[in-house]
Structures are given as C-alpha cells and as structure tokens.
C-alpha cells in the first residue's frame, strides 16, 4: 500500500465564508492560502483554482493477474474574480475509487 497526493491542500470548511461581490483576493489568501493556479482572463478579471487530491493505492499479485485498488478524495474550488472581488465560485468534492485486474 502506498499513499499519493497532488495539488495544494486547503480548508474546505472555509468555502461557506466566501461571499459573492464582497470577498477580496486578500481574504481568499487568508482563508485558503495561495491558489494552485491563477489564470488571467482580462485586464480586470482572473480565475483562481484550488485543487487537491489524496488517497492510497494497493496491489495484490496473483499467478496471472494483478489486482490494483485505489481510494481517496478530490476537492476543487474554482473562483472567478473581477476587480479584486469574487464574482462567482464553484466547489466540488468527490471520492476517487477504482479497482482493476
């Protein structure tokens, strides 16, 4: 069994503190830290993405096959910012599971 992770972890409990039209970029950094990525959309707007995934993977080898199982979670927060203030955001969290032989 081994562990894996990617992105930059953030406190998803703070998502409820984001207020469209009020929360500033400075407040986002205080709530979540620096984003995983920033994309400039125009001279006044940008998109920030916070994303993180983690889990475990294990493999069992049989005579002719190998069984690989993974389990974990992924969370992504997409934020649209206009003139330094949040105008829209989406948050999703989902399990990562798979099994193959």
Secondary structure, DSSP 8 states (H G I E B T S, - for coil): -EEEEEE----GGGGGG--TTT-BHHHHHHHH-S-SEEEE-SSSEEEEEEEEEEEEEEEEE-SS-EEEEEEEEEEEEEEEEETTEEEEEEEEEEEEEEEE-
